[in-house]
């Protein structure tokens, strides 16, 4: 890509840039899918590549002094000495995107000193984009629902659901699940057994801004821009459920 997309500018605030990048990548992904040139795994692979190139190119031009960590790029060790690092997932839920489902997302986050300070999560098929500067916690259903991976629900969540009388609901992307909790479609999202920083940084930033509790399964904070980006577990829940859920997950 030789030029930046219209609407992107260096004088944007970090929050504005996060939203513009997530929206822009989402539009590219929808356009790519709509060509009909790819399907299934081939579509997922092509989408990852296209969205990654868009995001890292834009950040290199608009925030050249910041670090970048992308799921689809080689990790640059220089980022570890930087205070500001953009952590992006070009397609969160590549499988769902390839299957033409709606539960996939684009994640763009800015970590400052290891904290998920700014984030945007685009869900182009809703369509909606949620950000740390524009999010509100929705009303919640009466039934207690815990969102989990649709392909590998964790044993810890099953145990917690039994203890709390909750129903487990499977869904794709981590961003899609977290935003469903923000919207009030469920009270919690629980994951264990394998994720990386790019899977959770933007959703966690938005969820925290909306007033939700976010942590590791043991209640410890989620820390970003580490030498090993593996961050395998996460809890996102409404604050009134936090103590009971964390106790049930132990």
N, C-alpha and C positions, 0 to 999 in steps of 0.2 A: 504494500500500500504506500503510495508515494505522497499523498496528501491526507490531512486530517478531515474527518467528516464534518459537515456543517453543524454548527451548534456547539462545538468544542472550542474552548478558549482558555488560555493560561491564566486569565484573571478571574476565572470561576473560583468560588470557594471550594474547599475540599468536599463538602457535602453536595454541592451542586455538581461537581465533577463526578462523584461516585454515581449519582443518579443518571447523569447523561451517559456515562460509560455503560452502565448496566442496561439502560434503555437501548442504546445504540447496538450493543452486542445482541440483545434480544431481537431487534428488528432484522439484523443480518441472519440470525439463525432461522427465523420464520421465513424469510425470503429464500434462503437456501433450501429449506424443506419444501417450500411451495414450488420449486422448480421441478420436482419429481425426478431429479437426476440420481438421487441416492435414496436408500431405504435401509432400515434395520441398522446393523452394526456399521455399515459403510456410511450411513447418514450421521451416526454418532461420531465417528472418526473425523469426517469432514467438518462437522459442526465444531468440534473441539478445536481443530486447527484454525478455522476461520475466526472464531471468537477470540481465541488466544492471540492471534496476530493483531487483531483490532485493538485489544486491550493493552498489550505491551507496547505497541507502537505509539498509541496515544499517551500513555504514561511516560514513555521515554522523552516525548516532545514537551509535554505539559508539566511534568514534575521530574525533571532530569536529576535532581539532587536526592530523590527518594529511592529507596530500595523497592524491589518487586519480587513477589513469590507467587508463581502461578502453577496450578496443577500440571499444565502442559509444557512447562519450561524447565530447563536445567536450573537447579538451585545455585544462586550466586552467593558464595560465602561472605562477600562484602556486606550483605544485608545485615549480618549479625552485629556489626559495629554501628548500625544506623538506628536512630531513634524512630524515624518514620519509614514504615514499610507497607506498601500496598499488597494485600493478599487477595488473590482473585481465583475464582473457579469459573472458567469460561462457559462450561455447561455442567451444572450440578444436576445429576440425574441423566447422564448420557444415555443410559439404557432406555429410560422413559422417553427422552427426546427422539431416539431412533425408532421407537415403537409408536410415535405420533400420539403419545399420551399428553396430558396437560400438566402432570405433576413433576415438572423440571423447572430449573431456574438458572439465572445468572447471578453470581455473587461478586461484588466489588466492595472491599473493605480497606480502611486505613488503620493499621496498628501503630500506636504511638507508645513507645517504651513498653511494648508487650501487651498493651491494653487495646481491645477492639473499640477504638474511639469513634469511628465513622463507618457507616455501612449502607449499602443499597442492595436489595434483592428484587430482581425483576422476574415476574412470571408472565411472559408474553401471551400465553394462551388464555389468561383470565379476561382481559389484560389488566395487570396491575404492577406497580413498582412501589415497594415499601422502603423507607429510609429512616435514618436516625433523626432527620429533621422534619419528618412528616409521617408520624405513625400514631395510632390510637388503639387502645385495647378494647376489643369488642365484647359484647355481652356473651356469656357462656351458657351452653345448654345445661339442663338439669342433670342429665345422665353424665356420670364421670367417664371421660374418654381419655385414653392415653395413646398417642400416635407412635407408631413403630415402623421399622423397615417392612416393606411389603414382601421382601424375599427372605429376610433373616431376622425375625423378631427376637430380641435378646431374652435369655432366660430370666434375667433380673426384672425385666418389665413384666413378664408373665407372673412372676412371684409377687411383684408389687400390685398388679391388677387383682390377683386373688385376695390379697390382704385388704385392699381398699374397696373391693366390690366394683371395680372399674371394667370397662370393655376396651380391649385392644383394637386399634384400627390401623391397618396397613396403608402406607402411602410411599411414594417414591422419594424424590430429592429431600435432603435435609433442610434446604431452604423452604421448600413447599410445606414440609411438616411444621417448621417453626412459624411460618407466616400463618398457617391454619390456626395455631394456638393464639397468635396475635389477633386474628379475626374473631376468635371466640368459638371456633368449630370444635375445639377440644380443650381440655384443661392442662394437658402436659404432652411433652415429647421426650421419649427416653431412647437413648442409643448406647450400645456397648459392643465392642468387638471389632472395631476398625473404622477409623476416620482420620482425616488429616486436617491441618489448620485451615486449608481453603474450603473444606466442607462446612465449617461452622463459624468462621470469623465474622463474615457479613451478617448472617442470620442472628448470631449472638448479639452483635452491636445493635441491631434493630430491635430485637426482643427486649434487651435491657432498657433501651430508650422508651419502649412502650410500657415499662413497669413490671415486666416479668422477671422471675428469678431465673438465673442462668449459672450453671456450675458443672463440675465433674460429678460423677455418680456419688462420690464420697463427700460432696459439698464443697470441695476446694475450688479455687478460682481457675478459670480457663486463661492460660498464658500463651501468648503468640510470639512469633518470630524467634523460635528456638532453633538450635542447630539440627535437631531431629523434629521435623514437622508432624510426626505421628501424634495424633491426639484422639485416642480411640473411643472416648465415651463422653456423653453430654446429657444434661437434664435441663429442660426448659419447662417452666410451669408457672401457673398463676401463684402469686405470693401467698395467698391463703392456703394453698395446698403444699407449700414447700416442706414444712416440718414433717407432716405425715408421709409425704412421698419419699423424702430422703431416708426416713426411718424404715420404711418398707423396702427400700432398695439395699439396705445394709445386709 
